[in-house]
Amino acid sequence: MSGKLYLCATPIGNLEDITFRVIKTLNEVDLIAAEDTRHSRKLLNHFDIKTPMTSYHEHNKIEKAKYLVEQLLAGKDIALITDAGTPAISDPGEELVKQAYDMSVQVTSLPGPCALITGLTLSGLSTGRFSFEAFLPSDKKERARILDELTDDTRTLVFYEAPHRLQKTMKELYEALGDRTITIVRELTKIHETVWRTSLTDAIVSYDKIEPKGEYVLIIEGKSIRELEIEKQSMWEEKTIPEHMKIYMDQGQEKKEAMKSVAKDRGITKRQVYQALLDAKVD
């Protein structure tokens, strides 16, 4: 029988946030795969855990995952931990999980700390629907593409950011999204934890004067549905009703269906659409 892969959430700051189940599992598995063994050694020493460790990180995730899966298939139980929080969330652990499933290895997740969820619950913004974007890509074109996609997103947006890139990222967010409410959370669960609910413009001005320190979670309100509807209606009003009709009919809609779509877009009745087509002498 193959072993089992345990995804073990570890504290994001306060060591008391670890669960009894994670401590028990880390003691019982055959091997712990850690993102940074030197960092994780402090955690294991604190809880007197003697289980052997091996490194598993972004730069060896493909080949090392193959090795770890081989160990799992040989019957060893392995726990995966990240430097802080839940493995596989913005983390190379997702590759190991994929390879484990590809080889029919059993995987289970031991829930616990996660900066994404902790920051979101502290934000005071809508938590019903949200989009987790983690760290924006370093590639300029890819970064611009993602920000463009998020411009009209009505969900709450959640980002991770390092202190040395914070100001640049907030300025790019302002350029892409406009001025929005933002909750800036830093050093979650630690002594110097701070939560600041403000606007993007105020945040940018403030961080021009102070040096960012610590790890950040940025939670930004989504675009209001009402604002989106007004913008769309304004966009359609720039076109004539016949031009508007043509867009839908070119997409394959029948005339009656297209009239219904146009009426909905413009906030008018189908009768008004019909009359406009008559006035324009459009069949």
N, C-alpha and C positions, 0 to 999 in steps of 0.2 A: 504493500500500500504506500502511496505517496504521502508526504507530509502536508502540512497546512501552512498557508501564508497568512500571517496576522498583521493587519495594518493598525499600528498602535499610535494613537494621538498622545502627544507629550505636551507639557506646559509651554505656553507662549511667553512666560515671564515668571509667574508665581508658581513655585514648585508644588504648592499644596493643591494645585488644580489637576494633578494626575489622579487617575482613578485606581481603586483597589484592583480592578480587573486587569488593568494594564501592568501594574507592578507584578501581579501574580503571573501573567503571561510572559513578561520579560524574564522572570526567574525560571520558567519552566521550558521555554523553547531551547532548541539546540544551538541556535545562532541568531544574532541580532545584526541586521543590515542597517547601518547608520550613515546619514549624509556626511557628517563630519565626526569621526570617531573621537577626536580630542575633545570636541564640544560635548558629545554625548557621554563621554567618560565621567564628566562631572555629575551628570544626572544619575548614572548608574551607581557611582560611588555614594551619592547622597542617600540612595535607597538600598545600599549594600547588595547590589545585583552583580553577580560574578560571571554571568553568561558571556561567552566569547563574542567579539564584534568583528565585523568586516565593513569596509567602506563601500558605499553605493551612492554615487552622486551624478551630477549632470554630465560630467566628462567621461564617465565609464558606464553609463546606464545601459547601453545596448549589450556590450560583451559581458558585463558583470551580471546583467539580468539572466543571460543564458546560463552562466555558471550557477546562479542561485536557483534557477528552475531545475537544473540537473541535481542539485542537492535536495530539493523538494521531492523530485521524482525518486530519489534514493531513500526517501522516508524521513528526512529531517524536517522538523518544524522550524520555521523562520519568522521572526518578527521584523517588520520594517518600521523604522522611525525616521523622522526628519529632524532638522535642527530645532524646530518649534512648530507645534500645531499638528494638523492632520495630514498624514502622508497622501500623496497623489493630488493634493490641491495646490496648483501652481508649483509642481514639484516633480522631479524625475521618477517618482514612484509609479506614475501612471504607466510607464513602459514595462516595469516589472509585473504589474497587475495584468496587463495585456498579454505578455508572454506566458504568464502562469495560466490564464484562461485558455490560451491557444493549445496548451499541453494538458488541459483538463485537470489542473491542480486546483484544489479547493482554496478559496480565499474568503476571509472574513474581516470585517472592520470593527475595531473597538473604538466607539465614539468618545470624543473629548474636546479639548480646546481647539478653536479655529478662529484665526484673526478676522476672517471674512464675516462670520456670523456674529462674533462678539462686537465688532465695529458696527455692523448693521443695526443690531439691537440698541446700541447707544446713540444712534444717529438722530433720532427724532423725526426721521423721514419715513416714507411709506415702505413697509416691509412685505406687502402682499405680492408684489412682482418686482424682481430686481435682476440686474445683469451683472455678473461678476467678470471683470475684464483683467484682473490680476495686474501684472506689470505690462505697460504698453511696450510693444516691440521696439528694439533699438534702431531697426531699419527705418529710415525716414519715410519712404514711400508706403510701407506697410502700416506704419504708425498713422500717417495721414489718411489712409484708406479706412482704418478702423474708426478714427475720430469722425470721419465723414458719415459712416454708417450709424453712428450714435447720435447724430445731430437731432433727429426727430424721434428718438426713442423715448417713450413715455414711462419706462421703468426707472426705478432708482438705480444709479450706476455706482459700482464699487470698484475701486482701484487700489493696488498696493504701490508704494513708492519709497525709494531710498532717499535719505536726506539731501545728498548732493545733486539729485535731479528734481527735487520737489518744486522749486520755483519755476523751472522751465516747463515742467508738466502742467502746472496750474495755469500758466500763461497760454499754453496750447489748448487746454480745456476751455478757457475763456474764449479764445478765438473761434473754436469749433462750436461751442454750445451757447455762447453768450453768458450774461451774468445769471448765475443760478445760486440757490442755497446750497451750501456745502458744509458737511460736518467733517472736521479734521481730527482724527484720533491718532495719538502717538503713544508708544510704550505701553501697550495694553497689558493690564494686570500687574504692571510693575509699580515701583514706588512713585515714579514720576509720570504716571499715566495722566494724560490730559485729553479732554474732549472739548472741542471748540466748534460751535455752530454759528456760521457767519455767511457772508456772500463771497463769491470768487474774487470780486474786485477788492474787497477789504482784506481778504487773505493774501492776495498778491502784494498789496501795499505793505502789510505787516511784515511779511517775510522778506521784503526788500531791506528791512531795518534789523531783522534778527536772523541769526544763523540757525537753520533747521538742524535738529539733533534727534536721533532715534529712528525707529522704523514707523512708517506712516500707513494708515488706511484712510482713503479719501472716499467719502460717500456723498454723491451729488444727486439732487432731485431730478427726476425725469421731466421732460417737456410736458406741460399741461395739455390735456386732450383738447380743451377749449381753444388754447393758443394754436394748436396744430390744425384744428378745424377752420379757424379764421384764416390762417396762412393758405390752406388749400383752397378755400373759397375765393380768396383774393387772387390766387394763381389762375383759377378757372375764369374769373371775371375779366382777366386780361385777354381772353380768347372770346370770339363770337360763339354763339350757340351752334351754328353750323360747323365751325372748326372743332368745337368740343365733341359734337356728334361724330365727326369723321374719325376722331381718335378711337372711339369705342367700336365703330363699325369696321375700321381697319384691323381691329383685334378679333374680328369675327362675330361680334354681337349682331343680332337682328335689330331692325329699326326700333321696334317697341321696347326691347331690352335696353338699347342704347339711350332711348329717351328717358327711361326710368333712371339709368345711371347718371345722366346729365342733370336731371331734376334733383337727385339726391346730393350730387356734388355742389350744386349752386344754391341749394336750399329753396327751390321753387317747385311749383307743381308741374306735372307732365303736360297739363293743358297749356301752361305758359311756354313750355318748350315747343309744343306743337304750333302755337301761334307765332312764335319767333321764326320757326321754319317756314311757315306760310308767308310771313312778311318778307322773308329773305328769298322767297320763291324757290325753296329747296324741296324736291320731291321726297 
